């Protein structure tokens, strides 16, 4: 056996694996006909696991090529619930003309691994894979069963990935009581020598909505008082300009209270947004978790310049706080008015758990062993993850993909952004933390 704390090989492997995974283009367009690479990535992961002796299960979820891989490592205490460590293999598309490096090059330069998926989330997939290989290679037996899951289609809501798996293959999650995945465990710098690691305990609901207005078709040259485009445009403008009320959930309140204790900052409710803006790069995420949002993203109408269409449609990306679903829908209907039809394209619930328990203690201990001066705190993710699917099986879900980040890195802007990249040192840090955590949790 090797030294329990000598993770040098696994750290180097994680960097190489991140680069190699990025080179497998797994762009998810949202259309199964044009989504690519998930099978190739799943087969790559399965081969890496099989190479060190794992028995793997490969599943295509609801469509040809939508590859998922599972492997289980038995623990020493069968009575403890199993831990799910999950990561998605797909990424959002990227336009090479906008990037400093090719988005699917996996270039390692200037202290970073570059490319689409570097932080969302092939970094965590690579760290998980490196630790899984180390444990098997070195005969490490964790306290509890570890279930490693590498899944498809997260970037389009998981209908062909996690959502399909929990409905059709629940036996793959047998005995699992808790889970870790993206987006948490990353550091934020709150001042000189004040560093904290965010652990995701909640995330807003995802509600992608289609709006439809109907009117009377006609000639574009004539006076027209029943125009579907006009009705829709007015409703979309009202919605886009609307600010939903501030609501502080438990996770957000705990986050703000903890930051206040660490920094002395105050967060008065009459200037909450202004106070949050002082938090730096994390402000973008936190600011989106104090209220519901509804952002229009797509408009469709007409087929010819001189024809007034009878139907106009829009798509709106709604993100809803825990406990706000009913009030949010009522507010939507008041804003849109009676002439607008609406339907959910994707409707996934919010998720929230408490910041306590043995698993949280183990995360904190593993982080502080590598960064003794830091602290941990809960937060809510403004986006969504596959936790929404796993939560339906009664699994308690956290975002924990540990990275120690440079103070000046705008981490939130890298998600789905141009020049997405992850620091090499952060990957190595994450491997050391995960190694400690997964042995003892």
Secondary structure as a PSIPRED ss2 file (coil, helix, strand):
# PSIPRED VFORMAT (PSIPRED V4.0)

   1 X C   1.000  0.000  0.000
   2 X C   1.000  0.000  0.000
   3 X C   1.000  0.000  0.000
   4 X C   1.000  0.000  0.000
   5 X C   1.000  0.000  0.000
   6 X C   1.000  0.000  0.000
   7 X C   1.000  0.000  0.000
   8 X H   0.000  1.000  0.000
   9 X H   0.000  1.000  0.000
  10 X H   0.000  1.000  0.000
  11 X H   0.000  1.000  0.000
  12 X H   0.000  1.000  0.000
  13 X H   0.000  1.000  0.000
  14 X H   0.000  1.000  0.000
  15 X H   0.000  1.000  0.000
  16 X H   0.000  1.000  0.000
  17 X H   0.000  1.000  0.000
  18 X H   0.000  1.000  0.000
  19 X H   0.000  1.000  0.000
  20 X H   0.000  1.000  0.000
  21 X H   0.000  1.000  0.000
  22 X H   0.000  1.000  0.000
  23 X H   0.000  1.000  0.000
  24 X C   1.000  0.000  0.000
  25 X C   1.000  0.000  0.000
  26 X C   1.000  0.000  0.000
  27 X E   0.000  0.000  1.000
  28 X C   1.000  0.000  0.000
  29 X C   1.000  0.000  0.000
  30 X C   1.000  0.000  0.000
  31 X C   1.000  0.000  0.000
  32 X C   1.000  0.000  0.000
  33 X C   1.000  0.000  0.000
  34 X C   1.000  0.000  0.000
  35 X C   1.000  0.000  0.000
  36 X C   1.000  0.000  0.000
  37 X C   1.000  0.000  0.000
  38 X H   0.000  1.000  0.000
  39 X H   0.000  1.000  0.000
  40 X H   0.000  1.000  0.000
  41 X H   0.000  1.000  0.000
  42 X H   0.000  1.000  0.000
  43 X H   0.000  1.000  0.000
  44 X H   0.000  1.000  0.000
  45 X H   0.000  1.000  0.000
  46 X H   0.000  1.000  0.000
  47 X H   0.000  1.000  0.000
  48 X H   0.000  1.000  0.000
  49 X H   0.000  1.000  0.000
  50 X H   0.000  1.000  0.000
  51 X H   0.000  1.000  0.000
  52 X C   1.000  0.000  0.000
  53 X C   1.000  0.000  0.000
  54 X C   1.000  0.000  0.000
  55 X C   1.000  0.000  0.000
  56 X E   0.000  0.000  1.000
  57 X E   0.000  0.000  1.000
  58 X E   0.000  0.000  1.000
  59 X E   0.000  0.000  1.000
  60 X E   0.000  0.000  1.000
  61 X C   1.000  0.000  0.000
  62 X C   1.000  0.000  0.000
  63 X C   1.000  0.000  0.000
  64 X C   1.000  0.000  0.000
  65 X C   1.000  0.000  0.000
  66 X C   1.000  0.000  0.000
  67 X E   0.000  0.000  1.000
  68 X E   0.000  0.000  1.000
  69 X E   0.000  0.000  1.000
  70 X E   0.000  0.000  1.000
  71 X E   0.000  0.000  1.000
  72 X E   0.000  0.000  1.000
  73 X E   0.000  0.000  1.000
  74 X C   1.000  0.000  0.000
  75 X C   1.000  0.000  0.000
  76 X C   1.000  0.000  0.000
  77 X C   1.000  0.000  0.000
  78 X C   1.000  0.000  0.000
  79 X C   1.000  0.000  0.000
  80 X C   1.000  0.000  0.000
  81 X C   1.000  0.000  0.000
  82 X E   0.000  0.000  1.000
  83 X E   0.000  0.000  1.000
  84 X E   0.000  0.000  1.000
  85 X E   0.000  0.000  1.000
  86 X E   0.000  0.000  1.000
  87 X E   0.000  0.000  1.000
  88 X E   0.000  0.000  1.000
  89 X C   1.000  0.000  0.000
  90 X C   1.000  0.000  0.000
  91 X E   0.000  0.000  1.000
  92 X C   1.000  0.000  0.000
  93 X C   1.000  0.000  0.000
  94 X C   1.000  0.000  0.000
  95 X C   1.000  0.000  0.000
  96 X H   0.000  1.000  0.000
  97 X H   0.000  1.000  0.000
  98 X H   0.000  1.000  0.000
  99 X C   1.000  0.000  0.000
 100 X C   1.000  0.000  0.000
 101 X C   1.000  0.000  0.000
 102 X C   1.000  0.000  0.000
 103 X C   1.000  0.000  0.000
 104 X C   1.000  0.000  0.000
 105 X C   1.000  0.000  0.000
 106 X C   1.000  0.000  0.000
 107 X C   1.000  0.000  0.000
 108 X E   0.000  0.000  1.000
 109 X E   0.000  0.000  1.000
 110 X C   1.000  0.000  0.000
 111 X C   1.000  0.000  0.000
 112 X E   0.000  0.000  1.000
 113 X E   0.000  0.000  1.000
 114 X E   0.000  0.000  1.000
 115 X C   1.000  0.000  0.000
 116 X C   1.000  0.000  0.000
 117 X C   1.000  0.000  0.000
 118 X C   1.000  0.000  0.000
 119 X C   1.000  0.000  0.000
 120 X C   1.000  0.000  0.000
 121 X C   1.000  0.000  0.000
 122 X H   0.000  1.000  0.000
 123 X H   0.000  1.000  0.000
 124 X H   0.000  1.000  0.000
 125 X H   0.000  1.000  0.000
 126 X H   0.000  1.000  0.000
 127 X H   0.000  1.000  0.000
 128 X H   0.000  1.000  0.000
 129 X H   0.000  1.000  0.000
 130 X H   0.000  1.000  0.000
 131 X H   0.000  1.000  0.000
 132 X H   0.000  1.000  0.000
 133 X H   0.000  1.000  0.000
 134 X H   0.000  1.000  0.000
 135 X H   0.000  1.000  0.000
 136 X H   0.000  1.000  0.000
 137 X H   0.000  1.000  0.000
 138 X H   0.000  1.000  0.000
 139 X C   1.000  0.000  0.000
 140 X C   1.000  0.000  0.000
 141 X C   1.000  0.000  0.000
 142 X C   1.000  0.000  0.000
 143 X C   1.000  0.000  0.000
 144 X C   1.000  0.000  0.000
 145 X C   1.000  0.000  0.000
 146 X E   0.000  0.000  1.000
 147 X E   0.000  0.000  1.000
 148 X E   0.000  0.000  1.000
 149 X E   0.000  0.000  1.000
 150 X E   0.000  0.000  1.000
 151 X E   0.000  0.000  1.000
 152 X C   1.000  0.000  0.000
 153 X C   1.000  0.000  0.000
 154 X H   0.000  1.000  0.000
 155 X H   0.000  1.000  0.000
 156 X H   0.000  1.000  0.000
 157 X C   1.000  0.000  0.000
 158 X C   1.000  0.000  0.000
 159 X C   1.000  0.000  0.000
 160 X C   1.000  0.000  0.000
 161 X C   1.000  0.000  0.000
 162 X H   0.000  1.000  0.000
 163 X H   0.000  1.000  0.000
 164 X H   0.000  1.000  0.000
 165 X H   0.000  1.000  0.000
 166 X H   0.000  1.000  0.000
 167 X H   0.000  1.000  0.000
 168 X H   0.000  1.000  0.000
 169 X C   1.000  0.000  0.000
 170 X H   0.000  1.000  0.000
 171 X H   0.000  1.000  0.000
 172 X H   0.000  1.000  0.000
 173 X H   0.000  1.000  0.000
 174 X C   1.000  0.000  0.000
 175 X C   1.000  0.000  0.000
 176 X E   0.000  0.000  1.000
 177 X E   0.000  0.000  1.000
 178 X E   0.000  0.000  1.000
 179 X E   0.000  0.000  1.000
 180 X E   0.000  0.000  1.000
 181 X E   0.000  0.000  1.000
 182 X C   1.000  0.000  0.000
 183 X C   1.000  0.000  0.000
 184 X C   1.000  0.000  0.000
 185 X C   1.000  0.000  0.000
 186 X E   0.000  0.000  1.000
 187 X E   0.000  0.000  1.000
 188 X E   0.000  0.000  1.000
 189 X E   0.000  0.000  1.000
 190 X E   0.000  0.000  1.000
 191 X E   0.000  0.000  1.000
 192 X C   1.000  0.000  0.000
 193 X C   1.000  0.000  0.000
 194 X E   0.000  0.000  1.000
 195 X E   0.000  0.000  1.000
 196 X E   0.000  0.000  1.000
 197 X E   0.000  0.000  1.000
 198 X E   0.000  0.000  1.000
 199 X E   0.000  0.000  1.000
 200 X E   0.000  0.000  1.000
 201 X E   0.000  0.000  1.000
 202 X E   0.000  0.000  1.000
 203 X E   0.000  0.000  1.000
 204 X C   1.000  0.000  0.000
 205 X E   0.000  0.000  1.000
 206 X E   0.000  0.000  1.000
 207 X E   0.000  0.000  1.000
 208 X E   0.000  0.000  1.000
 209 X E   0.000  0.000  1.000
 210 X E   0.000  0.000  1.000
 211 X E   0.000  0.000  1.000
 212 X E   0.000  0.000  1.000
 213 X E   0.000  0.000  1.000
 214 X E   0.000  0.000  1.000
 215 X C   1.000  0.000  0.000
 216 X C   1.000  0.000  0.000
 217 X C   1.000  0.000  0.000
 218 X E   0.000  0.000  1.000
 219 X E   0.000  0.000  1.000
 220 X C   1.000  0.000  0.000
 221 X C   1.000  0.000  0.000
 222 X C   1.000  0.000  0.000
 223 X C   1.000  0.000  0.000
 224 X C   1.000  0.000  0.000
 225 X C   1.000  0.000  0.000
 226 X C   1.000  0.000  0.000
 227 X C   1.000  0.000  0.000
 228 X H   0.000  1.000  0.000
 229 X H   0.000  1.000  0.000
 230 X H   0.000  1.000  0.000
 231 X H   0.000  1.000  0.000
 232 X H   0.000  1.000  0.000
 233 X H   0.000  1.000  0.000
 234 X H   0.000  1.000  0.000
 235 X H   0.000  1.000  0.000
 236 X H   0.000  1.000  0.000
 237 X H   0.000  1.000  0.000
 238 X H   0.000  1.000  0.000
 239 X H   0.000  1.000  0.000
 240 X H   0.000  1.000  0.000
 241 X H   0.000  1.000  0.000
 242 X C   1.000  0.000  0.000
 243 X C   1.000  0.000  0.000
 244 X C   1.000  0.000  0.000
 245 X C   1.000  0.000  0.000
 246 X C   1.000  0.000  0.000
 247 X C   1.000  0.000  0.000
 248 X C   1.000  0.000  0.000
 249 X C   1.000  0.000  0.000
 250 X H   0.000  1.000  0.000
 251 X H   0.000  1.000  0.000
 252 X H   0.000  1.000  0.000
 253 X H   0.000  1.000  0.000
 254 X H   0.000  1.000  0.000
 255 X H   0.000  1.000  0.000
 256 X H   0.000  1.000  0.000
 257 X H   0.000  1.000  0.000
 258 X H   0.000  1.000  0.000
 259 X H   0.000  1.000  0.000
 260 X H   0.000  1.000  0.000
 261 X H   0.000  1.000  0.000
 262 X H   0.000  1.000  0.000
 263 X H   0.000  1.000  0.000
 264 X C   1.000  0.000  0.000
 265 X C   1.000  0.000  0.000
 266 X C   1.000  0.000  0.000
 267 X C   1.000  0.000  0.000
 268 X C   1.000  0.000  0.000
 269 X H   0.000  1.000  0.000
 270 X H   0.000  1.000  0.000
 271 X H   0.000  1.000  0.000
 272 X H   0.000  1.000  0.000
 273 X H   0.000  1.000  0.000
 274 X H   0.000  1.000  0.000
 275 X H   0.000  1.000  0.000
 276 X H   0.000  1.000  0.000
 277 X H   0.000  1.000  0.000
 278 X H   0.000  1.000  0.000
 279 X H   0.000  1.000  0.000
 280 X H   0.000  1.000  0.000
 281 X H   0.000  1.000  0.000
 282 X H   0.000  1.000  0.000
 283 X H   0.000  1.000  0.000
 284 X H   0.000  1.000  0.000
 285 X H   0.000  1.000  0.000
 286 X H   0.000  1.000  0.000
 287 X H   0.000  1.000  0.000
 288 X C   1.000  0.000  0.000
 289 X C   1.000  0.000  0.000
 290 X C   1.000  0.000  0.000
 291 X C   1.000  0.000  0.000
 292 X C   1.000  0.000  0.000
 293 X E   0.000  0.000  1.000
 294 X E   0.000  0.000  1.000
 295 X E   0.000  0.000  1.000
 296 X E   0.000  0.000  1.000
 297 X E   0.000  0.000  1.000
 298 X E   0.000  0.000  1.000
 299 X E   0.000  0.000  1.000
 300 X E   0.000  0.000  1.000
 301 X E   0.000  0.000  1.000
 302 X C   1.000  0.000  0.000
 303 X C   1.000  0.000  0.000
 304 X C   1.000  0.000  0.000
 305 X C   1.000  0.000  0.000
 306 X C   1.000  0.000  0.000
 307 X E   0.000  0.000  1.000
 308 X E   0.000  0.000  1.000
 309 X C   1.000  0.000  0.000
 310 X C   1.000  0.000  0.000
 311 X E   0.000  0.000  1.000
 312 X E   0.000  0.000  1.000
 313 X E   0.000  0.000  1.000
 314 X E   0.000  0.000  1.000
 315 X E   0.000  0.000  1.000
 316 X E   0.000  0.000  1.000
 317 X E   0.000  0.000  1.000
 318 X E   0.000  0.000  1.000
 319 X E   0.000  0.000  1.000
 320 X E   0.000  0.000  1.000
 321 X C   1.000  0.000  0.000
 322 X C   1.000  0.000  0.000
 323 X C   1.000  0.000  0.000
 324 X C   1.000  0.000  0.000
 325 X H   0.000  1.000  0.000
 326 X H   0.000  1.000  0.000
 327 X H   0.000  1.000  0.000
 328 X H   0.000  1.000  0.000
 329 X H   0.000  1.000  0.000
 330 X H   0.000  1.000  0.000
 331 X H   0.000  1.000  0.000
 332 X H   0.000  1.000  0.000
 333 X H   0.000  1.000  0.000
 334 X H   0.000  1.000  0.000
 335 X H   0.000  1.000  0.000
 336 X H   0.000  1.000  0.000
 337 X C   1.000  0.000  0.000
 338 X C   1.000  0.000  0.000
 339 X C   1.000  0.000  0.000
 340 X E   0.000  0.000  1.000
 341 X E   0.000  0.000  1.000
 342 X E   0.000  0.000  1.000
 343 X E   0.000  0.000  1.000
 344 X E   0.000  0.000  1.000
 345 X E   0.000  0.000  1.000
 346 X E   0.000  0.000  1.000
 347 X E   0.000  0.000  1.000
 348 X E   0.000  0.000  1.000
 349 X C   1.000  0.000  0.000
 350 X C   1.000  0.000  0.000
 351 X E   0.000  0.000  1.000
 352 X E   0.000  0.000  1.000
 353 X C   1.000  0.000  0.000
 354 X C   1.000  0.000  0.000
 355 X C   1.000  0.000  0.000
 356 X C   1.000  0.000  0.000
 357 X C   1.000  0.000  0.000
 358 X H   0.000  1.000  0.000
 359 X H   0.000  1.000  0.000
 360 X H   0.000  1.000  0.000
 361 X H   0.000  1.000  0.000
 362 X H   0.000  1.000  0.000
 363 X H   0.000  1.000  0.000
 364 X H   0.000  1.000  0.000
 365 X H   0.000  1.000  0.000
 366 X H   0.000  1.000  0.000
 367 X H   0.000  1.000  0.000
 368 X H   0.000  1.000  0.000
 369 X H   0.000  1.000  0.000
 370 X H   0.000  1.000  0.000
 371 X C   1.000  0.000  0.000
 372 X C   1.000  0.000  0.000
 373 X C   1.000  0.000  0.000
 374 X C   1.000  0.000  0.000
 375 X E   0.000  0.000  1.000
 376 X E   0.000  0.000  1.000
 377 X E   0.000  0.000  1.000
 378 X E   0.000  0.000  1.000
 379 X E   0.000  0.000  1.000
 380 X E   0.000  0.000  1.000
 381 X E   0.000  0.000  1.000
 382 X C   1.000  0.000  0.000
 383 X C   1.000  0.000  0.000
 384 X C   1.000  0.000  0.000
 385 X C   1.000  0.000  0.000
 386 X C   1.000  0.000  0.000
 387 X H   0.000  1.000  0.000
 388 X H   0.000  1.000  0.000
 389 X H   0.000  1.000  0.000
 390 X H   0.000  1.000  0.000
 391 X H   0.000  1.000  0.000
 392 X C   1.000  0.000  0.000
 393 X C   1.000  0.000  0.000
 394 X C   1.000  0.000  0.000
 395 X C   1.000  0.000  0.000
 396 X E   0.000  0.000  1.000
 397 X E   0.000  0.000  1.000
 398 X E   0.000  0.000  1.000
 399 X E   0.000  0.000  1.000
 400 X C   1.000  0.000  0.000
 401 X C   1.000  0.000  0.000
 402 X C   1.000  0.000  0.000
 403 X E   0.000  0.000  1.000
 404 X C   1.000  0.000  0.000
 405 X C   1.000  0.000  0.000
 406 X C   1.000  0.000  0.000
 407 X C   1.000  0.000  0.000
 408 X C   1.000  0.000  0.000
 409 X C   1.000  0.000  0.000
 410 X C   1.000  0.000  0.000
 411 X H   0.000  1.000  0.000
 412 X H   0.000  1.000  0.000
 413 X H   0.000  1.000  0.000
 414 X H   0.000  1.000  0.000
 415 X C   1.000  0.000  0.000
 416 X C   1.000  0.000  0.000
 417 X C   1.000  0.000  0.000
 418 X C   1.000  0.000  0.000
 419 X C   1.000  0.000  0.000
 420 X C   1.000  0.000  0.000
 421 X E   0.000  0.000  1.000
 422 X E   0.000  0.000  1.000
 423 X E   0.000  0.000  1.000
 424 X H   0.000  1.000  0.000
 425 X H   0.000  1.000  0.000
 426 X H   0.000  1.000  0.000
 427 X H   0.000  1.000  0.000
 428 X H   0.000  1.000  0.000
 429 X H   0.000  1.000  0.000
 430 X H   0.000  1.000  0.000
 431 X H   0.000  1.000  0.000
 432 X H   0.000  1.000  0.000
 433 X H   0.000  1.000  0.000
 434 X H   0.000  1.000  0.000
 435 X H   0.000  1.000  0.000
 436 X H   0.000  1.000  0.000
 437 X H   0.000  1.000  0.000
 438 X H   0.000  1.000  0.000
 439 X H   0.000  1.000  0.000
 440 X H   0.000  1.000  0.000
 441 X C   1.000  0.000  0.000
